[in-house]
Every structure is written in C-alpha cells, then in structure tokens.
Amino acid sequence: MRPVLIAFVLGTAAVWVVLLVAGFALGIAAQAGGWSSFRVGLGLATLLEFTREPAGTSTTFGPGLALAALLGGALNAAAAAWLHRRLG
C-alpha cells in the first residue's frame, strides 16, 4: 500500500509542475504573440484562462489544474499497483 501512496503523491506533484510550467509558457507565448483571449479546459474544469484587455493581460489557472494533477497521480498509482502485483 505504501508504494502506491508514494506513487500517487509523486505523480500528482509531477503532473502539477508540468501543467504549471506549460501554462506559464503558454501565457508568455500568448502575450508575446498578441493572441486574443482564450480558455483551456472542459466545462467548469478550467485549466488556464488567458485574458487580453485594453488595460493589460492576465493568465489565470483554474480548478481543472488540481483535478488534472489528481487524475495524473491516480493513473500513476494505478500503474504502480499493477507493477507491484506483476513483479511481486
């Protein structure tokens, strides 16, 4: 059980960091490229929202970021459990 929990925590943290870095890079590219406002996500689970207004731009991370990180951690834990059962 402990290896699966460790895999969940580390998987969640890894996905969280990857999504944050990708979001920052996307926000920088959008600002530098003069892109219009956009939102990345499904329904209410927004990962990232970039807003361009006359006063400036903003990049906001939504609650979908945490959901995606938890899903990544769960997939990592499932893979760890499968490997643990398979390899003994």
N, C-alpha and C positions, 0 to 999 in steps of 0.2 A: 504493500500500500504506500509506503514512504517514497519509493522511486516514482510512482505515478503522481503523487502530490508534488514532488520536486519538478517533474516534467511539466505539470500544469503551470506552476508558478513561473518557471523559466520560459516556457513557451509564451505565456501571457506577456511577460516583460519584453521578450524579444519582438513579438508582433507589435506591441505598443510603441517601442522605439522605432521600428521600421516605418510604421504608419506616421509617426510624428516627423521623422526626417523627410519622408516622401511628401507630407503635407507642407512642410516648410519650403521644400524645393519647388513644389507646385505653386505656392503662393508667391515666391520670388520670381518665378518664370512668368506668372500671370501679371505681376506688377510691371516687370521689365518689358514684357511684350505688349502691354496696353490692352490686355484681354478685357472683355466685358464681364459683368458679374455672373457667377455660376455656383452651383451646389452639387456636391458629390455625396450620394447616399441613396437609400431606398426608403421611401415613405418618411416616417418621422426619425429614422435612424440615419441622421446626417453625419457623415464622416468629416467633411470640410465644406466651408462656405466662404467664397471669395466675393467681396462686395466692392464695387467701384462707385464712388460718389464724387460730386464736384469738390468736396472738402478733402478727399483723400481715399485711401483704400484700406480694407481690413480683411484679415484672414482669421476665421473662427473655426475651431474644432468642435464638433457636436458630440452628442451622446453615442452615436454609432461607433465612434473610435473605441470606447470602452467595450461595447458589445463585440466588435470585431476582434479585439485583443483577447477577450474571454473565449470566443469561439476558437481562435488560434491556439490558445492554451489547452482547451478541451480536446482539440484534434491531436495536439502533441501528447497529451496524457493518454489518449486512446491508443496512439501508436506505441507509446512506452509500455502500456499494459499488454498490448499484443506481442511486442518483442519479448517482454518478461515471461509471458506464458510460453512463447515459442522456443526461447533459448534456455528457459529453465531458471 
